[in-house]
């Protein structure tokens, strides 16, 4: 007799707020320095202030939000030093993730990256900053998942989260008209099994734009 599979658990109220707010921050939908209130978050997500407070505490711990002694919650405004630090972290983590992914970069992955990169181009053509950031991160995540290094990927995602609000400012400054050139170089290096070329392309891709913000 076959047993009915257990239904997926319903996410808790605070987890729903956390995931929803985390996604908005990571994808640049909330500007740097934008203030928010627990009451406002509770009303937006249809929960009481307690789960909203718990979600905010988790995001503060991840560096995605700041909270003052008076209880003011906001997204951080990053200094030049902080931007350079995060760029260095991205370089260290993501170059290593890409290198570990290379031996497992089968043709299906390469085709998926090409498809995602076409989506990046579509977002650029539409001048959709949030869509661009989301598709760009999807490109990197799809590659890094092949590294089979979940702890390292989690650290990289925390850096993306802290950078999210600032990325919209970067997008506006770059005024992109086509997908990042380094994505094409990443794909070419994967096809060729070229580890030095892959490491260089990833390092250039994740640091070039962030350095522009620190000027």
VEXVEXVEX-613599 format. One line per field, with one value per atom (N, C-alpha, C): residue number from 0; residue in one letter; atom name; x, y, z. Coordinates in steps of 0.2 Angstrom, whole numbers. Example, Ala and Ser with C-alpha at 12.3 -4.5 7.8 and 13.67 -1.06 7.14 Angstrom:
2
nr 0; 0; 0; 1; 1; 1
rest a; a; a; s; s; s
atom N; CA; C; N; CA; C
u 66; 62; 66; 64; 68; 64
v -28; -22; -16; -11; -5; 0
w 39; 39; 39; 35; 36; 39
This chain:
215
nr 0; 0; 0; 1; 1; 1; 2; 2; 2; 3; 3; 3; 4; 4; 4; 5; 5; 5; 6; 6; 6; 7; 7; 7; 8; 8; 8; 9; 9; 9; 10; 10; 10; 11; 11; 11; 12; 12; 12; 13; 13; 13; 14; 14; 14; 15; 15; 15; 16; 16; 16; 17; 17; 17; 18; 18; 18; 19; 19; 19; 20; 20; 20; 21; 21; 21; 22; 22; 22; 23; 23; 23; 24; 24; 24; 25; 25; 25; 26; 26; 26; 27; 27; 27; 28; 28; 28; 29; 29; 29; 30; 30; 30; 31; 31; 31; 32; 32; 32; 33; 33; 33; 34; 34; 34; 35; 35; 35; 36; 36; 36; 37; 37; 37; 38; 38; 38; 39; 39; 39; 40; 40; 40; 41; 41; 41; 42; 42; 42; 43; 43; 43; 44; 44; 44; 45; 45; 45; 46; 46; 46; 47; 47; 47; 48; 48; 48; 49; 49; 49; 50; 50; 50; 51; 51; 51; 52; 52; 52; 53; 53; 53; 54; 54; 54; 55; 55; 55; 56; 56; 56; 57; 57; 57; 58; 58; 58; 59; 59; 59; 60; 60; 60; 61; 61; 61; 62; 62; 62; 63; 63; 63; 64; 64; 64; 65; 65; 65; 66; 66; 66; 67; 67; 67; 68; 68; 68; 69; 69; 69; 70; 70; 70; 71; 71; 71; 72; 72; 72; 73; 73; 73; 74; 74; 74; 75; 75; 75; 76; 76; 76; 77; 77; 77; 78; 78; 78; 79; 79; 79; 80; 80; 80; 81; 81; 81; 82; 82; 82; 83; 83; 83; 84; 84; 84; 85; 85; 85; 86; 86; 86; 87; 87; 87; 88; 88; 88; 89; 89; 89; 90; 90; 90; 91; 91; 91; 92; 92; 92; 93; 93; 93; 94; 94; 94; 95; 95; 95; 96; 96; 96; 97; 97; 97; 98; 98; 98; 99; 99; 99; 100; 100; 100; 101; 101; 101; 102; 102; 102; 103; 103; 103; 104; 104; 104; 105; 105; 105; 106; 106; 106; 107; 107; 107; 108; 108; 108; 109; 109; 109; 110; 110; 110; 111; 111; 111; 112; 112; 112; 113; 113; 113; 114; 114; 114; 115; 115; 115; 116; 116; 116; 117; 117; 117; 118; 118; 118; 119; 119; 119; 120; 120; 120; 121; 121; 121; 122; 122; 122; 123; 123; 123; 124; 124; 124; 125; 125; 125; 126; 126; 126; 127; 127; 127; 128; 128; 128; 129; 129; 129; 130; 130; 130; 131; 131; 131; 132; 132; 132; 133; 133; 133; 134; 134; 134; 135; 135; 135; 136; 136; 136; 137; 137; 137; 138; 138; 138; 139; 139; 139; 140; 140; 140; 141; 141; 141; 142; 142; 142; 143; 143; 143; 144; 144; 144; 145; 145; 145; 146; 146; 146; 147; 147; 147; 148; 148; 148; 149; 149; 149; 150; 150; 150; 151; 151; 151; 152; 152; 152; 153; 153; 153; 154; 154; 154; 155; 155; 155; 156; 156; 156; 157; 157; 157; 158; 158; 158; 159; 159; 159; 160; 160; 160; 161; 161; 161; 162; 162; 162; 163; 163; 163; 164; 164; 164; 165; 165; 165; 166; 166; 166; 167; 167; 167; 168; 168; 168; 169; 169; 169; 170; 170; 170; 171; 171; 171; 172; 172; 172; 173; 173; 173; 174; 174; 174; 175; 175; 175; 176; 176; 176; 177; 177; 177; 178; 178; 178; 179; 179; 179; 180; 180; 180; 181; 181; 181; 182; 182; 182; 183; 183; 183; 184; 184; 184; 185; 185; 185; 186; 186; 186; 187; 187; 187; 188; 188; 188; 189; 189; 189; 190; 190; 190; 191; 191; 191; 192; 192; 192; 193; 193; 193; 194; 194; 194; 195; 195; 195; 196; 196; 196; 197; 197; 197; 198; 198; 198; 199; 199; 199; 200; 200; 200; 201; 201; 201; 202; 202; 202; 203; 203; 203; 204; 204; 204; 205; 205; 205; 206; 206; 206; 207; 207; 207; 208; 208; 208; 209; 209; 209; 210; 210; 210; 211; 211; 211; 212; 212; 212; 213; 213; 213; 214; 214; 214
rest x; x; x; x; x; x; x; x; x; x; x; x; x; x; x; x; x; x; x; x; x; x; x; x; x; x; x; x; x; x; x; x; x; x; x; x; x; x; x; x; x; x; x; x; x; x; x; x; x; x; x; x; x; x; x; x; x; x; x; x; x; x; x; x; x; x; x; x; x; x; x; x; x; x; x; x; x; x; x; x; x; x; x; x; x; x; x; x; x; x; x; x; x; x; x; x; x; x; x; x; x; x; x; x; x; x; x; x; x; x; x; x; x; x; x; x; x; x; x; x; x; x; x; x; x; x; x; x; x; x; x; x; x; x; x; x; x; x; x; x; x; x; x; x; x; x; x; x; x; x; x; x; x; x; x; x; x; x; x; x; x; x; x; x; x; x; x; x; x; x; x; x; x; x; x; x; x; x; x; x; x; x; x; x; x; x; x; x; x; x; x; x; x; x; x; x; x; x; x; x; x; x; x; x; x; x; x; x; x; x; x; x; x; x; x; x; x; x; x; x; x; x; x; x; x; x; x; x; x; x; x; x; x; x; x; x; x; x; x; x; x; x; x; x; x; x; x; x; x; x; x; x; x; x; x; x; x; x; x; x; x; x; x; x; x; x; x; x; x; x; x; x; x; x; x; x; x; x; x; x; x; x; x; x; x; x; x; x; x; x; x; x; x; x; x; x; x; x; x; x; x; x; x; x; x; x; x; x; x; x; x; x; x; x; x; x; x; x; x; x; x; x; x; x; x; x; x; x; x; x; x; x; x; x; x; x; x; x; x; x; x; x; x; x; x; x; x; x; x; x; x; x; x; x; x; x; x; x; x; x; x; x; x; x; x; x; x; x; x; x; x; x; x; x; x; x; x; x; x; x; x; x; x; x; x; x; x; x; x; x; x; x; x; x; x; x; x; x; x; x; x; x; x; x; x; x; x; x; x; x; x; x; x; x; x; x; x; x; x; x; x; x; x; x; x; x; x; x; x; x; x; x; x; x; x; x; x; x; x; x; x; x; x; x; x; x; x; x; x; x; x; x; x; x; x; x; x; x; x; x; x; x; x; x; x; x; x; x; x; x; x; x; x; x; x; x; x; x; x; x; x; x; x; x; x; x; x; x; x; x; x; x; x; x; x; x; x; x; x; x; x; x; x; x; x; x; x; x; x; x; x; x; x; x; x; x; x; x; x; x; x; x; x; x; x; x; x; x; x; x; x; x; x; x; x; x; x; x; x; x; x; x; x; x; x; x; x; x; x; x; x; x; x; x; x; x; x; x; x; x; x; x; x; x; x; x; x; x; x; x; x; x; x; x; x; x; x; x; x; x; x; x; x; x; x; x; x; x; x; x; x; x; x; x; x; x; x; x; x; x; x; x; x; x; x; x; x; x; x; x; x; x; x; x; x; x; x; x; x; x; x; x; x; x; x; x; x; x; x; x; x; x; x; x; x; x; x; x; x; x; x; x; x; x; x
atom N; CA; C; N; CA; C; N; CA; C; N; CA; C; N; CA; C; N; CA; C; N; CA; C; N; CA; C; N; CA; C; N; CA; C; N; CA; C; N; CA; C; N; CA; C; N; CA; C; N; CA; C; N; CA; C; N; CA; C; N; CA; C; N; CA; C; N; CA; C; N; CA; C; N; CA; C; N; CA; C; N; CA; C; N; CA; C; N; CA; C; N; CA; C; N; CA; C; N; CA; C; N; CA; C; N; CA; C; N; CA; C; N; CA; C; N; CA; C; N; CA; C; N; CA; C; N; CA; C; N; CA; C; N; CA; C; N; CA; C; N; CA; C; N; CA; C; N; CA; C; N; CA; C; N; CA; C; N; CA; C; N; CA; C; N; CA; C; N; CA; C; N; CA; C; N; CA; C; N; CA; C; N; CA; C; N; CA; C; N; CA; C; N; CA; C; N; CA; C; N; CA; C; N; CA; C; N; CA; C; N; CA; C; N; CA; C; N; CA; C; N; CA; C; N; CA; C; N; CA; C; N; CA; C; N; CA; C; N; CA; C; N; CA; C; N; CA; C; N; CA; C; N; CA; C; N; CA; C; N; CA; C; N; CA; C; N; CA; C; N; CA; C; N; CA; C; N; CA; C; N; CA; C; N; CA; C; N; CA; C; N; CA; C; N; CA; C; N; CA; C; N; CA; C; N; CA; C; N; CA; C; N; CA; C; N; CA; C; N; CA; C; N; CA; C; N; CA; C; N; CA; C; N; CA; C; N; CA; C; N; CA; C; N; CA; C; N; CA; C; N; CA; C; N; CA; C; N; CA; C; N; CA; C; N; CA; C; N; CA; C; N; CA; C; N; CA; C; N; CA; C; N; CA; C; N; CA; C; N; CA; C; N; CA; C; N; CA; C; N; CA; C; N; CA; C; N; CA; C; N; CA; C; N; CA; C; N; CA; C; N; CA; C; N; CA; C; N; CA; C; N; CA; C; N; CA; C; N; CA; C; N; CA; C; N; CA; C; N; CA; C; N; CA; C; N; CA; C; N; CA; C; N; CA; C; N; CA; C; N; CA; C; N; CA; C; N; CA; C; N; CA; C; N; CA; C; N; CA; C; N; CA; C; N; CA; C; N; CA; C; N; CA; C; N; CA; C; N; CA; C; N; CA; C; N; CA; C; N; CA; C; N; CA; C; N; CA; C; N; CA; C; N; CA; C; N; CA; C; N; CA; C; N; CA; C; N; CA; C; N; CA; C; N; CA; C; N; CA; C; N; CA; C; N; CA; C; N; CA; C; N; CA; C; N; CA; C; N; CA; C; N; CA; C; N; CA; C; N; CA; C; N; CA; C; N; CA; C; N; CA; C; N; CA; C; N; CA; C; N; CA; C; N; CA; C; N; CA; C; N; CA; C; N; CA; C; N; CA; C; N; CA; C; N; CA; C; N; CA; C; N; CA; C; N; CA; C; N; CA; C; N; CA; C; N; CA; C; N; CA; C; N; CA; C; N; CA; C; N; CA; C; N; CA; C; N; CA; C; N; CA; C; N; CA; C; N; CA; C; N; CA; C; N; CA; C; N; CA; C; N; CA; C; N; CA; C; N; CA; C; N; CA; C; N; CA; C; N; CA; C; N; CA; C; N; CA; C; N; CA; C; N; CA; C; N; CA; C; N; CA; C; N; CA; C; N; CA; C; N; CA; C
u 4; 0; 4; 3; 7; 5; 9; 8; 8; 3; 3; 9; 12; 18; 16; 20; 18; 18; 13; 13; 19; 21; 26; 24; 28; 26; 25; 20; 18; 24; 27; 32; 29; 33; 31; 30; 26; 25; 32; 36; 43; 47; 47; 50; 48; 41; 38; 41; 41; 43; 51; 54; 62; 63; 60; 62; 59; 54; 51; 55; 57; 61; 68; 71; 78; 78; 73; 74; 73; 69; 69; 76; 79; 85; 91; 91; 96; 96; 89; 88; 88; 90; 90; 83; 78; 72; 71; 76; 75; 82; 81; 87; 91; 98; 102; 100; 100; 98; 90; 86; 79; 76; 73; 70; 64; 62; 56; 54; 48; 46; 43; 43; 41; 33; 30; 23; 21; 25; 24; 25; 31; 32; 27; 24; 19; 13; 11; 5; 6; 12; 13; 13; 15; 15; 10; 5; -1; 1; 6; 8; 8; 9; 10; 17; 18; 25; 30; 28; 33; 37; 33; 37; 41; 38; 42; 48; 48; 54; 59; 57; 61; 65; 61; 64; 69; 68; 72; 79; 78; 84; 88; 85; 89; 93; 90; 93; 98; 97; 103; 109; 108; 113; 117; 114; 117; 120; 119; 122; 118; 111; 107; 103; 102; 99; 103; 102; 105; 99; 100; 95; 99; 96; 99; 97; 100; 98; 90; 88; 81; 76; 79; 75; 73; 77; 76; 79; 75; 78; 79; 84; 86; 91; 91; 96; 103; 108; 115; 117; 120; 123; 131; 133; 140; 145; 150; 156; 161; 165; 170; 174; 176; 180; 176; 170; 165; 164; 163; 162; 168; 174; 180; 181; 179; 180; 175; 169; 164; 167; 170; 172; 178; 182; 187; 185; 179; 176; 173; 170; 167; 172; 178; 183; 186; 187; 190; 185; 179; 174; 172; 170; 167; 172; 178; 183; 184; 184; 185; 179; 173; 167; 167; 169; 169; 175; 180; 186; 183; 180; 177; 172; 168; 162; 165; 171; 173; 173; 176; 176; 169; 163; 157; 152; 156; 152; 150; 145; 143; 139; 138; 135; 128; 124; 118; 118; 124; 125; 127; 131; 133; 127; 123; 117; 112; 112; 108; 111; 117; 120; 119; 120; 118; 111; 107; 100; 99; 101; 101; 104; 110; 113; 109; 105; 100; 95; 93; 88; 91; 98; 101; 101; 102; 102; 95; 90; 83; 82; 84; 83; 87; 93; 97; 93; 90; 87; 81; 78; 72; 73; 80; 82; 79; 78; 75; 80; 82; 88; 87; 81; 79; 79; 77; 77; 84; 88; 95; 99; 98; 101; 99; 93; 90; 93; 93; 96; 103; 107; 114; 116; 112; 114; 112; 106; 104; 110; 113; 119; 124; 126; 132; 130; 124; 121; 121; 119; 118; 125; 130; 137; 140; 139; 142; 139; 132; 129; 133; 136; 140; 146; 148; 154; 153; 147; 145; 149; 149; 152; 147; 141; 136; 138; 143; 145; 148; 152; 155; 150; 145; 140; 135; 134; 130; 134; 140; 144; 144; 144; 144; 137; 132; 125; 124; 127; 127; 130; 136; 139; 134; 131; 126; 120; 118; 113; 115; 121; 123; 124; 126; 127; 120; 115; 109; 107; 106; 103; 108; 115; 120; 120; 118; 118; 114; 109; 105; 108; 112; 116; 121; 124; 129; 126; 120; 117; 116; 114; 112; 119; 124; 130; 133; 132; 135; 131; 125; 120; 121; 121; 122; 117; 120; 116; 117; 121; 122; 124; 123; 125; 132; 134; 142; 146; 151; 156; 159; 160; 163; 159; 153; 148; 150; 151; 153; 160; 164; 171; 171; 166; 165; 163; 158; 155; 160; 164; 169; 175; 176; 181; 179; 172; 169; 169; 168; 168; 175; 180; 187; 190; 187; 190; 196; 196; 201; 201; 204; 203; 206; 212; 215; 211; 208; 204; 197; 195; 188; 189; 195; 196; 197; 200; 201; 195; 190; 184; 179; 179; 175; 177; 184; 187; 185; 186; 185; 177; 173; 166; 163; 166; 163; 166; 172; 175; 175; 175; 175; 170; 164; 158; 158; 160; 160; 166; 171; 176; 174; 170; 167; 163; 160; 156; 160; 166; 171; 175; 174; 177; 175
v -6; 0; 6; 11; 17; 22; 25; 30; 37; 41; 48; 52; 55; 59; 65; 67; 72; 79; 83; 89; 94; 98; 103; 107; 108; 112; 119; 122; 129; 134; 138; 142; 147; 147; 151; 159; 162; 170; 173; 172; 176; 174; 167; 165; 168; 169; 172; 179; 183; 190; 190; 185; 185; 184; 179; 177; 182; 185; 190; 197; 199; 205; 203; 198; 196; 196; 193; 194; 201; 205; 212; 215; 214; 217; 215; 208; 206; 208; 209; 211; 218; 222; 229; 233; 230; 233; 238; 238; 243; 247; 254; 258; 258; 260; 261; 266; 265; 270; 270; 266; 267; 264; 268; 266; 262; 258; 254; 253; 252; 250; 243; 241; 234; 234; 240; 240; 240; 244; 244; 237; 234; 227; 222; 222; 218; 219; 225; 227; 224; 225; 223; 216; 212; 205; 201; 205; 203; 198; 201; 197; 202; 200; 204; 207; 211; 214; 209; 204; 199; 195; 192; 189; 194; 200; 205; 207; 207; 209; 203; 197; 191; 191; 192; 193; 198; 204; 209; 208; 204; 202; 197; 193; 188; 192; 197; 201; 206; 208; 212; 208; 202; 197; 196; 196; 194; 201; 206; 213; 216; 213; 216; 222; 223; 228; 231; 237; 240; 242; 242; 245; 249; 255; 259; 258; 261; 260; 263; 267; 270; 265; 260; 255; 257; 262; 263; 258; 255; 250; 252; 251; 253; 249; 249; 246; 250; 247; 251; 255; 260; 264; 263; 260; 257; 262; 262; 267; 264; 268; 265; 259; 260; 255; 248; 249; 243; 240; 244; 241; 238; 240; 237; 231; 230; 224; 219; 221; 216; 214; 218; 216; 211; 212; 207; 200; 201; 194; 191; 194; 191; 188; 191; 189; 182; 182; 176; 170; 172; 166; 164; 168; 166; 163; 166; 163; 155; 154; 147; 143; 146; 142; 140; 145; 143; 138; 138; 134; 127; 126; 120; 117; 122; 120; 117; 119; 118; 110; 106; 99; 96; 99; 97; 101; 105; 109; 106; 102; 98; 103; 100; 104; 107; 103; 106; 112; 112; 118; 124; 123; 128; 131; 127; 129; 133; 131; 135; 142; 142; 148; 153; 150; 154; 157; 153; 155; 160; 159; 164; 171; 170; 177; 180; 176; 180; 184; 181; 184; 191; 190; 196; 202; 200; 204; 208; 204; 206; 211; 210; 215; 221; 221; 227; 231; 227; 231; 235; 232; 235; 240; 241; 245; 243; 237; 234; 232; 237; 236; 230; 229; 224; 217; 217; 211; 209; 214; 213; 210; 213; 210; 203; 202; 195; 190; 192; 187; 186; 192; 191; 186; 187; 183; 175; 175; 168; 165; 168; 166; 163; 167; 165; 159; 160; 154; 147; 148; 141; 138; 142; 140; 137; 141; 139; 133; 132; 126; 120; 120; 114; 113; 118; 117; 112; 111; 107; 109; 115; 118; 123; 120; 124; 129; 128; 133; 139; 138; 143; 147; 144; 147; 152; 149; 153; 159; 159; 165; 170; 167; 172; 175; 171; 174; 180; 179; 184; 191; 190; 196; 199; 195; 198; 201; 199; 202; 208; 209; 215; 220; 218; 223; 224; 221; 222; 229; 233; 240; 244; 243; 247; 245; 239; 237; 241; 243; 248; 254; 257; 263; 261; 255; 253; 252; 249; 248; 255; 260; 267; 270; 269; 272; 269; 262; 259; 260; 261; 262; 257; 251; 245; 245; 243; 242; 235; 231; 224; 220; 213; 209; 210; 209; 209; 205; 208; 205; 199; 199; 193; 187; 188; 182; 177; 181; 177; 174; 177; 174; 168; 169; 163; 157; 158; 153; 150; 154; 151; 147; 150; 146; 139; 139; 133; 128; 130; 126; 123; 127; 125; 122; 121; 118; 122; 129; 133; 136; 133; 136; 143; 144; 151; 156; 155; 159; 160; 155; 155; 159; 158; 162; 169; 171; 178; 181; 178; 181; 182; 177; 178; 184; 184; 189; 196; 197; 203; 205; 200; 201; 204; 201; 202; 208; 211; 216; 223; 222; 228; 234; 231; 236; 239; 235; 237; 242; 241; 246; 253; 253; 260; 263; 260; 263; 266; 264; 266; 272; 274; 280; 287
w 0; 0; 0; -5; -5; 0; 3; 8; 4; 6; 3; 6; 1; 3; 8; 12; 17; 12; 14; 10; 12; 8; 10; 16; 21; 26; 24; 28; 26; 30; 26; 29; 35; 40; 46; 43; 48; 46; 45; 50; 50; 44; 42; 37; 30; 30; 24; 23; 28; 28; 27; 30; 29; 21; 18; 12; 7; 8; 4; 4; 10; 11; 8; 9; 7; 0; -4; -11; -14; -11; -13; -12; -6; -5; -10; -11; -15; -22; -24; -31; -33; -27; -28; -29; -26; -26; -20; -16; -10; -11; -11; -12; -5; -6; -1; 4; 11; 16; 16; 13; 14; 20; 24; 30; 30; 35; 35; 42; 44; 50; 51; 57; 59; 57; 59; 58; 50; 47; 39; 36; 38; 36; 37; 44; 46; 42; 40; 36; 29; 26; 19; 18; 23; 23; 26; 29; 33; 39; 43; 49; 55; 61; 66; 67; 71; 72; 74; 78; 80; 75; 70; 65; 60; 60; 56; 60; 66; 70; 70; 70; 69; 62; 57; 50; 50; 53; 52; 56; 62; 66; 62; 58; 54; 48; 45; 40; 43; 49; 52; 53; 55; 57; 50; 44; 38; 35; 38; 35; 30; 29; 24; 26; 33; 36; 42; 44; 50; 54; 61; 65; 71; 72; 77; 84; 89; 96; 97; 93; 93; 89; 86; 82; 75; 72; 65; 61; 56; 52; 45; 42; 35; 32; 25; 21; 22; 22; 23; 17; 18; 13; 14; 8; 9; 7; 12; 10; 5; 2; -3; 0; 6; 9; 9; 11; 11; 5; 0; -7; -10; -8; -10; -7; 0; 3; 1; -1; -4; -11; -15; -21; -20; -15; -14; -12; -8; -6; -12; -16; -22; -26; -27; -31; -28; -22; -18; -19; -17; -16; -23; -28; -34; -39; -39; -43; -41; -34; -32; -33; -33; -35; -42; -46; -53; -55; -52; -53; -51; -45; -43; -48; -51; -55; -62; -64; -71; -73; -68; -70; -71; -68; -69; -74; -78; -83; -89; -89; -94; -99; -105; -111; -109; -104; -102; -98; -94; -90; -94; -99; -104; -108; -110; -114; -109; -103; -98; -97; -96; -95; -101; -107; -113; -113; -111; -111; -106; -100; -95; -97; -100; -103; -108; -112; -117; -113; -107; -103; -100; -98; -95; -101; -107; -112; -113; -112; -113; -108; -102; -96; -98; -100; -102; -107; -113; -118; -115; -110; -107; -102; -100; -95; -88; -87; -81; -76; -71; -67; -62; -60; -55; -59; -65; -69; -71; -72; -74; -68; -62; -56; -55; -55; -54; -59; -65; -71; -70; -68; -67; -62; -56; -51; -52; -56; -58; -62; -67; -71; -66; -61; -57; -53; -50; -46; -49; -56; -59; -60; -62; -62; -56; -50; -44; -41; -42; -40; -42; -47; -50; -46; -42; -38; -32; -30; -25; -18; -17; -11; -8; -4; -2; 3; 8; 13; 9; 4; 0; -3; -7; -10; -6; 0; 5; 7; 8; 9; 4; -3; -8; -9; -7; -7; -2; 4; 9; 6; 2; -1; -6; -10; -15; -11; -5; -1; 1; 4; 6; 1; -5; -11; -15; -13; -17; -18; -13; -14; -18; -17; -21; -28; -30; -37; -42; -39; -44; -45; -41; -42; -47; -46; -51; -58; -59; -65; -69; -65; -67; -70; -66; -68; -75; -75; -81; -88; -87; -93; -98; -96; -100; -106; -112; -118; -121; -117; -119; -113; -113; -107; -106; -100; -98; -102; -105; -110; -106; -100; -96; -96; -96; -96; -102; -108; -114; -113; -110; -109; -104; -99; -94; -98; -102; -106; -111; -114; -119; -115; -109; -105; -102; -101; -99; -105; -111; -116; -118; -117; -118; -113; -107; -101; -99; -100; -98; -91; -86; -80; -79; -81; -80; -83; -89; -93; -89; -86; -82; -76; -72; -66; -68; -73; -75; -77; -81; -83; -77; -72; -66; -62; -61; -57; -60; -66; -70; -69; -70; -70; -63; -58; -51; -48; -51; -48; -52; -58; -63; -61; -61; -59; -52; -48; -41; -40; -43; -42; -45; -50; -52; -47; -43; -38; -32; -31; -26; -28; -34; -37; -34
